[in-house]
Amino acid sequence: MPAGMMTSREAQKAGGEIFAANCTICHGVRGDGRGQRHEGMNPPPANLTLPPWSEERSATRMYKVIHDGMPGTAMPSWSTLSDRQIWQVVAYVHTLGNP
Ligand code: HEC
């Protein structure tokens, strides 16, 4: 992650917009895995408010999951998002478990 981005209000805000547009349908508005479409998904969307996702040390892993997706699950790969946008989402998701 680019230096300072995790705690940058600006990055978190931009990431919040990306999250609202692309992720809440499955992961929920609060990131707790209870989005409109979560029912019946196997495996279900991850609860992003809990460790390891709420922990800063999982940032690189989260980047990779968002970039590559998770084959065999409903989690798509987000090749449409730029590197910078993915880091912004990671910074935002970090705030969900650490309000
Ligand atoms: C179509 C539904 C869907 C959308 C949209 C979606 N996800 Fe997911 N996501 C999932 C599912 C299902 C899993 C659970 C995969 C598993 O547990 O193996 C998951 C897992 C994850 C994980 C945890 C991966 C792991 O190793 O357990 C992260 C982090 C994540 N999603 C972030 C995001 C972000 C950020 C976005 C928006 C850019 C997003 N997801 C959009 C369905 C979705």
Backbone and ligand atoms as CSV (ligand in chain L), in Angstrom:
chain,resi,resn,atom,element,x,y,z
A,1,MET,N,N,0.848,-1.198,0.000
A,1,MET,CA,C,0.000,0.000,0.000
A,1,MET,C,C,0.878,1.241,0.000
A,2,PRO,N,N,0.514,2.222,-0.837
A,2,PRO,CA,C,1.279,3.475,-0.843
A,2,PRO,C,C,1.271,4.107,0.559
A,3,ALA,N,N,2.390,4.676,0.951
A,3,ALA,CA,C,2.546,5.223,2.301
A,3,ALA,C,C,1.433,6.201,2.658
A,4,GLY,N,N,0.913,6.051,3.855
A,4,GLY,CA,C,-0.055,7.007,4.372
A,4,GLY,C,C,-1.484,6.798,3.901
A,5,MET,N,N,-1.682,5.889,2.953
A,5,MET,CA,C,-3.006,5.763,2.346
A,5,MET,C,C,-4.045,5.166,3.303
A,6,MET,N,N,-3.612,4.218,4.129
A,6,MET,CA,C,-4.547,3.545,5.025
A,6,MET,C,C,-5.281,4.534,5.912
A,7,THR,N,N,-4.596,5.589,6.333
A,7,THR,CA,C,-5.208,6.534,7.266
A,7,THR,C,C,-5.605,7.849,6.587
A,8,SER,N,N,-5.453,7.916,5.265
A,8,SER,CA,C,-5.825,9.132,4.559
A,8,SER,C,C,-7.348,9.241,4.447
A,9,ARG,N,N,-7.904,10.303,4.992
A,9,ARG,CA,C,-9.363,10.526,4.938
A,9,ARG,C,C,-9.835,10.566,3.492
A,10,GLU,N,N,-9.012,11.167,2.661
A,10,GLU,CA,C,-9.370,11.318,1.250
A,10,GLU,C,C,-9.476,9.952,0.563
A,11,ALA,N,N,-8.469,9.085,0.846
A,11,ALA,CA,C,-8.479,7.743,0.260
A,11,ALA,C,C,-9.661,6.946,0.794
A,12,GLN,N,N,-9.929,7.072,2.084
A,12,GLN,CA,C,-11.036,6.332,2.694
A,12,GLN,C,C,-12.369,6.768,2.088
A,13,LYS,N,N,-12.496,8.065,1.838
A,13,LYS,CA,C,-13.738,8.598,1.286
A,13,LYS,C,C,-13.942,8.091,-0.148
A,14,ALA,N,N,-12.884,8.159,-0.945
A,14,ALA,CA,C,-12.964,7.667,-2.321
A,14,ALA,C,C,-13.275,6.164,-2.314
A,15,GLY,N,N,-12.632,5.442,-1.401
A,15,GLY,CA,C,-12.864,4.003,-1.292
A,15,GLY,C,C,-14.297,3.692,-0.884
A,16,GLY,N,N,-14.874,4.549,-0.052
A,16,GLY,CA,C,-16.255,4.366,0.389
A,16,GLY,C,C,-17.216,4.446,-0.787
A,17,GLU,N,N,-16.901,5.344,-1.726
A,17,GLU,CA,C,-17.759,5.477,-2.908
A,17,GLU,C,C,-17.640,4.245,-3.804
A,18,ILE,N,N,-16.424,3.745,-3.936
A,18,ILE,CA,C,-16.211,2.538,-4.752
A,18,ILE,C,C,-16.903,1.341,-4.090
A,19,PHE,N,N,-16.791,1.264,-2.775
A,19,PHE,CA,C,-17.412,0.160,-2.031
A,19,PHE,C,C,-18.932,0.208,-2.198
A,20,ALA,N,N,-19.515,1.402,-2.051
A,20,ALA,CA,C,-20.974,1.547,-2.171
A,20,ALA,C,C,-21.446,1.124,-3.562
A,21,ALA,N,N,-20.659,1.463,-4.564
A,21,ALA,CA,C,-21.070,1.167,-5.941
A,21,ALA,C,C,-20.869,-0.299,-6.314
A,22,ASN,N,N,-19.880,-0.966,-5.733
A,22,ASN,CA,C,-19.504,-2.295,-6.229
A,22,ASN,C,C,-19.611,-3.440,-5.227
A,23,CYS,N,N,-19.600,-3.145,-3.953
A,23,CYS,CA,C,-19.416,-4.218,-2.974
A,23,CYS,C,C,-20.610,-4.433,-2.054
A,24,THR,N,N,-21.410,-3.380,-1.803
A,24,THR,CA,C,-22.467,-3.493,-0.793
A,24,THR,C,C,-23.554,-4.489,-1.192
A,25,ILE,N,N,-23.764,-4.687,-2.482
A,25,ILE,CA,C,-24.805,-5.621,-2.936
A,25,ILE,C,C,-24.596,-7.001,-2.298
A,26,CYS,N,N,-23.360,-7.403,-2.118
A,26,CYS,CA,C,-23.068,-8.694,-1.485
A,26,CYS,C,C,-22.605,-8.534,-0.034
A,27,HIS,N,N,-21.670,-7.614,0.194
A,27,HIS,CA,C,-21.052,-7.512,1.531
A,27,HIS,C,C,-21.840,-6.641,2.497
A,28,GLY,N,N,-22.878,-5.925,1.991
A,28,GLY,CA,C,-23.702,-5.117,2.880
A,28,GLY,C,C,-23.166,-3.716,3.075
A,29,VAL,N,N,-24.058,-2.813,3.425
A,29,VAL,CA,C,-23.704,-1.401,3.606
A,29,VAL,C,C,-22.640,-1.244,4.689
A,30,ARG,N,N,-22.737,-2.085,5.726
A,30,ARG,CA,C,-21.748,-2.006,6.804
A,30,ARG,C,C,-20.581,-2.968,6.617
A,31,GLY,N,N,-20.605,-3.723,5.513
A,31,GLY,CA,C,-19.508,-4.652,5.256
A,31,GLY,C,C,-19.572,-5.915,6.087
A,32,ASP,N,N,-20.744,-6.150,6.696
A,32,ASP,CA,C,-20.864,-7.305,7.598
A,32,ASP,C,C,-21.284,-8.590,6.880
A,33,GLY,N,N,-21.315,-8.542,5.556
A,33,GLY,CA,C,-21.635,-9.748,4.789
A,33,GLY,C,C,-23.123,-9.952,4.563
A,34,ARG,N,N,-23.934,-8.948,4.939
A,34,ARG,CA,C,-25.384,-9.114,4.828
A,34,ARG,C,C,-25.992,-8.197,3.779
A,35,GLY,N,N,-25.393,-8.193,2.597
A,35,GLY,CA,C,-25.939,-7.394,1.492
A,35,GLY,C,C,-27.227,-7.993,0.962
A,36,GLN,N,N,-27.928,-7.211,0.142
A,36,GLN,CA,C,-29.210,-7.643,-0.441
A,36,GLN,C,C,-29.141,-9.032,-1.060
A,37,ARG,N,N,-27.993,-9.335,-1.656
A,37,ARG,CA,C,-27.910,-10.581,-2.409
A,37,ARG,C,C,-27.179,-11.695,-1.677
A,38,HIS,N,N,-26.971,-11.554,-0.365
A,38,HIS,CA,C,-26.113,-12.535,0.315
A,38,HIS,C,C,-26.778,-13.888,0.496
A,39,GLU,N,N,-28.126,-13.903,0.542
A,39,GLU,CA,C,-28.794,-15.167,0.848
A,39,GLU,C,C,-28.591,-16.209,-0.243
A,40,GLY,N,N,-28.313,-17.421,0.185
A,40,GLY,CA,C,-28.151,-18.515,-0.767
A,40,GLY,C,C,-26.758,-18.620,-1.354
A,41,MET,N,N,-25.875,-17.660,-1.043
A,41,MET,CA,C,-24.513,-17.753,-1.579
A,41,MET,C,C,-23.690,-18.741,-0.767
A,42,ASN,N,N,-22.983,-19.586,-1.475
A,42,ASN,CA,C,-22.162,-20.594,-0.805
A,42,ASN,C,C,-20.784,-20.642,-1.468
A,43,PRO,N,N,-19.713,-20.186,-0.807
A,43,PRO,CA,C,-19.704,-19.603,0.538
A,43,PRO,C,C,-20.353,-18.222,0.538
A,44,PRO,N,N,-20.830,-17.760,1.697
A,44,PRO,CA,C,-21.431,-16.430,1.790
A,44,PRO,C,C,-20.372,-15.337,1.705
A,45,PRO,N,N,-20.796,-14.109,1.362
A,45,PRO,CA,C,-19.840,-12.991,1.336
A,45,PRO,C,C,-19.176,-12.825,2.704
A,46,ALA,N,N,-17.895,-12.530,2.698
A,46,ALA,CA,C,-17.153,-12.399,3.955
A,46,ALA,C,C,-17.635,-11.199,4.776
A,47,ASN,N,N,-17.586,-11.356,6.094
A,47,ASN,CA,C,-17.817,-10.232,7.004
A,47,ASN,C,C,-16.501,-9.463,7.103
A,48,LEU,N,N,-16.481,-8.279,6.495
A,48,LEU,CA,C,-15.227,-7.522,6.376
A,48,LEU,C,C,-14.940,-6.669,7.604
A,49,THR,N,N,-15.856,-6.719,8.594
A,49,THR,CA,C,-15.648,-5.916,9.803
A,49,THR,C,C,-14.838,-6.665,10.858
A,50,LEU,N,N,-14.584,-7.953,10.578
A,50,LEU,CA,C,-13.881,-8.792,11.560
A,50,LEU,C,C,-12.454,-9.093,11.096
A,51,PRO,N,N,-11.569,-9.476,12.049
A,51,PRO,CA,C,-10.241,-9.937,11.654
A,51,PRO,C,C,-10.389,-11.142,10.726
A,52,PRO,N,N,-9.508,-11.365,9.751
A,52,PRO,CA,C,-8.318,-10.553,9.538
A,52,PRO,C,C,-8.585,-9.257,8.765
A,53,TRP,N,N,-9.783,-9.075,8.186
A,53,TRP,CA,C,-9.968,-7.953,7.254
A,53,TRP,C,C,-9.944,-6.601,7.936
A,54,SER,N,N,-10.284,-6.563,9.222
A,54,SER,CA,C,-10.269,-5.285,9.938
A,54,SER,C,C,-8.849,-4.906,10.371
A,55,GLU,N,N,-7.899,-5.811,10.143
A,55,GLU,CA,C,-6.527,-5.552,10.577
A,55,GLU,C,C,-5.667,-5.045,9.430
A,56,GLU,N,N,-4.845,-4.068,9.748
A,56,GLU,CA,C,-4.010,-3.429,8.743
A,56,GLU,C,C,-3.073,-4.420,8.055
A,57,ARG,N,N,-2.614,-5.427,8.809
A,57,ARG,CA,C,-1.651,-6.350,8.207
A,57,ARG,C,C,-2.257,-7.224,7.108
A,58,SER,N,N,-3.593,-7.241,6.975
A,58,SER,CA,C,-4.191,-8.026,5.893
A,58,SER,C,C,-4.378,-7.216,4.611
A,59,ALA,N,N,-3.872,-5.982,4.607
A,59,ALA,CA,C,-4.094,-5.084,3.460
A,59,ALA,C,C,-3.611,-5.682,2.128
A,60,THR,N,N,-2.426,-6.260,2.127
A,60,THR,CA,C,-1.879,-6.793,0.875
A,60,THR,C,C,-2.696,-7.986,0.391
A,61,ARG,N,N,-3.139,-8.802,1.350
A,61,ARG,CA,C,-3.972,-9.948,0.995
A,61,ARG,C,C,-5.318,-9.477,0.426
A,62,MET,N,N,-5.858,-8.424,1.028
A,62,MET,CA,C,-7.140,-7.915,0.542
A,62,MET,C,C,-6.983,-7.336,-0.866
A,63,TYR,N,N,-5.881,-6.649,-1.080
A,63,TYR,CA,C,-5.611,-6.117,-2.423
A,63,TYR,C,C,-5.663,-7.251,-3.446
A,64,LYS,N,N,-5.004,-8.350,-3.118
A,64,LYS,CA,C,-4.917,-9.482,-4.038
A,64,LYS,C,C,-6.293,-10.116,-4.291
A,65,VAL,N,N,-7.076,-10.264,-3.228
A,65,VAL,CA,C,-8.425,-10.836,-3.372
A,65,VAL,C,C,-9.279,-9.962,-4.288
A,66,ILE,N,N,-9.206,-8.635,-4.095
A,66,ILE,CA,C,-10.020,-7.730,-4.903
A,66,ILE,C,C,-9.520,-7.754,-6.355
A,67,HIS,N,N,-8.227,-7.767,-6.522
A,67,HIS,CA,C,-7.642,-7.756,-7.859
A,67,HIS,C,C,-7.926,-9.054,-8.622
A,68,ASP,N,N,-7.751,-10.183,-7.938
A,68,ASP,CA,C,-7.853,-11.487,-8.612
A,68,ASP,C,C,-9.234,-12.138,-8.494
A,69,GLY,N,N,-10.028,-11.747,-7.495
A,69,GLY,CA,C,-11.271,-12.441,-7.225
A,69,GLY,C,C,-10.991,-13.784,-6.577
A,70,MET,N,N,-12.058,-14.547,-6.326
A,70,MET,CA,C,-11.892,-15.864,-5.711
A,70,MET,C,C,-12.606,-16.901,-6.556
A,71,PRO,N,N,-11.857,-17.558,-7.430
A,71,PRO,CA,C,-12.450,-18.545,-8.311
A,71,PRO,C,C,-13.257,-19.569,-7.516
A,72,GLY,N,N,-14.404,-19.959,-8.041
A,72,GLY,CA,C,-15.232,-20.947,-7.353
A,72,GLY,C,C,-16.187,-20.325,-6.343
A,73,THR,N,N,-16.130,-18.988,-6.192
A,73,THR,CA,C,-17.073,-18.295,-5.301
A,73,THR,C,C,-17.696,-17.138,-6.091
A,74,ALA,N,N,-18.646,-16.458,-5.449
A,74,ALA,CA,C,-19.305,-15.325,-6.109
A,74,ALA,C,C,-18.411,-14.087,-6.133
A,75,MET,N,N,-17.262,-14.143,-5.470
A,75,MET,CA,C,-16.392,-12.966,-5.382
A,75,MET,C,C,-15.673,-12.747,-6.711
A,76,PRO,N,N,-16.065,-11.681,-7.437
A,76,PRO,CA,C,-15.484,-11.461,-8.770
A,76,PRO,C,C,-14.110,-10.815,-8.690
A,77,SER,N,N,-13.387,-10.825,-9.804
A,77,SER,CA,C,-12.134,-10.072,-9.855
A,77,SER,C,C,-12.470,-8.679,-10.374
A,78,TRP,N,N,-11.768,-7.685,-9.829
A,78,TRP,CA,C,-12.084,-6.295,-10.155
A,78,TRP,C,C,-11.000,-5.690,-11.021
A,79,SER,N,N,-10.847,-6.252,-12.214
A,79,SER,CA,C,-9.823,-5.749,-13.131
A,79,SER,C,C,-10.203,-4.373,-13.666
A,80,THR,N,N,-11.461,-3.976,-13.439
A,80,THR,CA,C,-11.891,-2.649,-13.894
A,80,THR,C,C,-11.398,-1.547,-12.958
A,81,LEU,N,N,-11.004,-1.910,-11.744
A,81,LEU,CA,C,-10.514,-0.898,-10.800
A,81,LEU,C,C,-9.003,-0.731,-10.963
A,82,SER,N,N,-8.546,0.507,-10.892
A,82,SER,CA,C,-7.106,0.767,-10.971
A,82,SER,C,C,-6.454,0.353,-9.645
A,83,ASP,N,N,-5.125,0.231,-9.675
A,83,ASP,CA,C,-4.361,-0.055,-8.451
A,83,ASP,C,C,-4.756,0.898,-7.335
A,84,ARG,N,N,-4.770,2.170,-7.687
A,84,ARG,CA,C,-5.060,3.202,-6.716
A,84,ARG,C,C,-6.466,3.031,-6.130
A,85,GLN,N,N,-7.430,2.728,-6.997
A,85,GLN,CA,C,-8.804,2.541,-6.524
A,85,GLN,C,C,-8.911,1.330,-5.594
A,86,ILE,N,N,-8.173,0.273,-5.905
A,86,ILE,CA,C,-8.215,-0.905,-5.027
A,86,ILE,C,C,-7.651,-0.546,-3.659
A,87,TRP,N,N,-6.538,0.173,-3.621
A,87,TRP,CA,C,-5.972,0.572,-2.318
A,87,TRP,C,C,-6.938,1.478,-1.564
A,88,GLN,N,N,-7.666,2.315,-2.299
A,88,GLN,CA,C,-8.649,3.182,-1.638
A,88,GLN,C,C,-9.747,2.342,-0.983
A,89,VAL,N,N,-10.207,1.294,-1.694
A,89,VAL,CA,C,-11.233,0.418,-1.098
A,89,VAL,C,C,-10.677,-0.277,0.138
A,90,VAL,N,N,-9.429,-0.742,0.049
A,90,VAL,CA,C,-8.805,-1.408,1.192
A,90,VAL,C,C,-8.780,-0.443,2.389
A,91,ALA,N,N,-8.412,0.805,2.141
A,91,ALA,CA,C,-8.355,1.800,3.219
A,91,ALA,C,C,-9.748,2.010,3.817
A,92,TYR,N,N,-10.765,2.018,2.963
A,92,TYR,CA,C,-12.133,2.194,3.449
A,92,TYR,C,C,-12.586,0.983,4.272
A,93,VAL,N,N,-12.361,-0.214,3.740
A,93,VAL,CA,C,-12.809,-1.422,4.440
A,93,VAL,C,C,-12.186,-1.477,5.833
A,94,HIS,N,N,-10.944,-1.020,5.932
A,94,HIS,CA,C,-10.269,-1.009,7.224
A,94,HIS,C,C,-11.044,-0.180,8.260
A,95,THR,N,N,-11.726,0.869,7.804
A,95,THR,CA,C,-12.464,1.724,8.756
A,95,THR,C,C,-13.734,1.032,9.264
A,96,LEU,N,N,-14.246,0.058,8.505
A,96,LEU,CA,C,-15.513,-0.579,8.888
A,96,LEU,C,C,-15.399,-1.315,10.227
A,97,GLY,N,N,-14.277,-1.986,10.414
A,97,GLY,CA,C,-14.078,-2.723,11.659
A,97,GLY,C,C,-13.418,-1.877,12.739
A,98,ASN,N,N,-13.039,-0.670,12.377
A,98,ASN,CA,C,-12.339,0.224,13.320
A,98,ASN,C,C,-12.954,1.618,13.294
A,99,PRO,N,N,-14.254,1.706,13.682
A,99,PRO,CA,C,-14.955,2.969,13.543
A,99,PRO,C,C,-14.408,4.050,14.476
L,1,HEC,C1,C,-21.393,-10.867,-6.263
L,1,HEC,C2,C,-21.078,-10.792,-4.840
L,1,HEC,C3,C,-19.829,-10.101,-4.395
L,1,HEC,C4,C,-19.400,-8.822,-4.719
L,1,HEC,C5,C,-20.084,-7.822,-5.635
L,1,HEC,C6,C,-18.183,-8.612,-3.972
L,1,HEC,N1,N,-17.874,-9.712,-3.235
L,1,HEC,FE1,FE,-16.296,-9.938,-1.973
L,1,HEC,N2,N,-16.833,-11.843,-1.588
L,1,HEC,C7,C,-17.972,-12.452,-2.060
L,1,HEC,C8,C,-18.051,-13.805,-1.545
L,1,HEC,C9,C,-19.138,-14.815,-1.833
L,1,HEC,C10,C,-16.894,-13.983,-0.741
L,1,HEC,C11,C,-16.510,-15.194,0.096
L,1,HEC,C12,C,-15.477,-16.053,-0.557
L,1,HEC,C13,C,-14.994,-17.136,0.417
L,1,HEC,O1,O,-15.304,-17.063,1.612
L,1,HEC,O2,O,-14.324,-18.035,-0.042
L,1,HEC,C14,C,-16.171,-12.714,-0.788
L,1,HEC,C15,C,-14.975,-12.497,-0.129
L,1,HEC,C16,C,-14.354,-11.278,-0.032
L,1,HEC,C17,C,-13.182,-11.031,0.775
L,1,HEC,C18,C,-12.474,-12.045,1.674
L,1,HEC,C19,C,-11.650,-13.021,0.888
L,1,HEC,C20,C,-11.156,-14.194,1.721
L,1,HEC,O3,O,-9.973,-14.589,1.537
L,1,HEC,O4,O,-11.905,-14.738,2.547
L,1,HEC,C21,C,-12.878,-9.701,0.619
L,1,HEC,C22,C,-11.717,-8.961,1.268
L,1,HEC,C23,C,-13.847,-9.150,-0.294
L,1,HEC,N3,N,-14.738,-10.137,-0.676
L,1,HEC,C24,C,-13.895,-7.838,-0.687
L,1,HEC,C25,C,-14.764,-7.319,-1.644
L,1,HEC,C26,C,-14.725,-5.966,-2.148
L,1,HEC,C27,C,-13.800,-4.888,-1.643
L,1,HEC,C28,C,-15.706,-5.873,-3.097
L,1,HEC,C29,C,-16.017,-4.685,-3.989
L,1,HEC,C30,C,-14.920,-4.175,-4.806
L,1,HEC,C31,C,-16.373,-7.156,-3.175
L,1,HEC,N4,N,-15.777,-8.013,-2.293
L,1,HEC,C32,C,-17.438,-7.446,-4.001
L,1,HEC,C33,C,-18.921,-11.901,-2.897
L,1,HEC,C34,C,-18.855,-10.644,-3.468
